[in-house]
């Protein structure tokens, strides 16, 4: 993994009511693959594999919002992704219980993205 610590620096300064949940989701994504690259883009923590995969939107404060930029390409059967406009998909986490419950599902989505990009 290309770890720039930009995400950690960004989150350490962030005031968000679900900061602990956001940090947990970041770790879940990191654990899914060492091939991911990290950065802060579009106003939030972002993960790429060959192209932009997902970005957090910290301006949303009633849940942790993770936007999968080309979510329409993913065949999520876990229910962790909600379809969104312009081919995007959102993963939303409203509590630490939801984060823990969907850990495996979120990692499946990340691994599916990597498989798609390797075709």
C-alpha positions as CSV (number, residue, x, y, z in Angstrom):
1,X,0.0,0.0,0.0
2,X,1.2,3.5,-0.8
3,X,0.6,5.0,2.6
4,X,1.1,8.8,2.5
5,X,-0.4,9.5,5.9
6,X,-2.4,12.2,4.3
7,X,-5.6,10.4,5.3
8,X,-4.4,10.0,8.9
9,X,-3.4,13.7,9.0
10,X,-6.7,14.8,7.6
11,X,-8.8,12.7,9.9
12,X,-6.8,13.7,13.0
13,X,-7.8,17.3,12.4
14,X,-11.4,16.5,11.4
15,X,-14.3,17.4,13.7
16,X,-17.0,14.9,12.9
17,X,-19.6,13.3,15.2
18,X,-18.8,9.8,13.7
19,X,-15.0,10.2,13.6
20,X,-14.4,6.9,15.3
21,X,-16.7,5.1,12.8
22,X,-14.9,6.9,9.9
23,X,-11.5,5.8,11.2
24,X,-12.8,2.2,11.5
25,X,-14.1,2.2,7.9
26,X,-10.8,3.6,6.7
27,X,-9.0,0.7,8.4
28,X,-11.5,-1.9,7.0
29,X,-10.7,-0.6,3.5
30,X,-7.0,-0.6,4.1
31,X,-7.2,-4.2,5.3
32,X,-9.0,-5.3,2.2
33,X,-5.9,-4.9,0.0
34,X,-2.3,-3.7,0.2
35,X,-2.6,-2.6,-3.4
36,X,-4.7,0.5,-2.7
37,X,-3.3,4.0,-2.9
38,X,-4.4,6.6,-0.5
39,X,-4.8,10.4,-0.8
40,X,-7.1,13.2,0.2
41,X,-9.1,14.4,-2.8
42,X,-12.4,16.0,-3.4
43,X,-12.5,17.1,0.2
44,X,-12.1,13.8,1.9
45,X,-10.0,10.6,2.3
46,X,-9.8,8.8,-1.0
47,X,-8.7,5.3,-2.1
48,X,-7.6,4.4,-5.6
49,X,-6.6,1.2,-7.5
50,X,-5.6,2.0,-11.0
51,X,-8.3,4.8,-10.9
52,X,-10.4,6.5,-8.2
53,X,-12.3,3.8,-6.3
54,X,-13.9,5.6,-3.3
55,X,-13.9,8.9,-1.4
56,X,-15.3,9.8,1.9
57,X,-17.6,12.8,2.2
58,X,-16.9,14.3,5.7
59,X,-19.4,17.1,5.1
60,X,-22.2,14.6,5.7
61,X,-22.4,14.4,9.5
62,X,-25.4,12.1,10.2
63,X,-23.5,9.1,8.8
64,X,-20.2,8.1,7.4
65,X,-20.5,8.5,3.6
66,X,-18.2,6.5,1.3
67,X,-18.8,7.3,-2.4
68,X,-17.8,4.6,-4.8
69,X,-17.2,6.6,-8.0
70,X,-18.2,3.9,-10.5
71,X,-20.4,1.9,-8.2
72,X,-22.6,0.8,-11.1
73,X,-19.7,-1.5,-12.2
74,X,-19.9,-3.4,-8.9
75,X,-22.3,-6.2,-8.5
76,X,-22.9,-5.8,-4.8
77,X,-25.1,-8.5,-3.5
78,X,-24.3,-7.7,0.1
79,X,-26.5,-4.7,0.4
80,X,-23.7,-2.4,1.6
81,X,-24.0,-0.2,-1.4
82,X,-26.9,2.1,-2.4
83,X,-27.2,3.1,-6.0
84,X,-26.7,6.9,-6.5
85,X,-26.9,9.3,-9.5
86,X,-24.3,9.3,-12.3
87,X,-23.2,5.7,-11.8
88,X,-22.0,6.2,-8.3
89,X,-22.9,4.1,-5.2
90,X,-22.9,5.0,-1.5
91,X,-21.9,3.0,1.5
92,X,-23.5,4.6,4.6
93,X,-22.6,3.8,8.2
94,X,-24.7,5.4,11.0
95,X,-23.1,3.6,14.0
96,X,-20.1,1.5,15.0
97,X,-22.5,-1.5,15.0
98,X,-23.2,-0.9,11.3
99,X,-19.5,-0.6,10.6
100,X,-18.7,-3.9,12.3
101,X,-21.7,-5.7,10.7
102,X,-20.7,-4.7,7.2
103,X,-16.9,-5.1,7.5
104,X,-16.8,-8.3,5.4
105,X,-19.3,-6.8,2.8
106,X,-17.2,-3.6,2.4
107,X,-14.1,-5.7,1.9
108,X,-15.8,-7.8,-0.7
109,X,-16.7,-4.6,-2.6
110,X,-13.1,-3.4,-2.5
111,X,-11.8,-6.7,-3.7
112,X,-14.3,-6.8,-6.5
113,X,-13.1,-3.4,-7.6
114,X,-9.5,-4.6,-7.8
115,X,-10.6,-7.7,-9.9
116,X,-12.5,-5.4,-12.3
117,X,-9.5,-3.1,-12.7
118,X,-7.3,-6.1,-13.4
119,X,-9.3,-7.4,-16.3
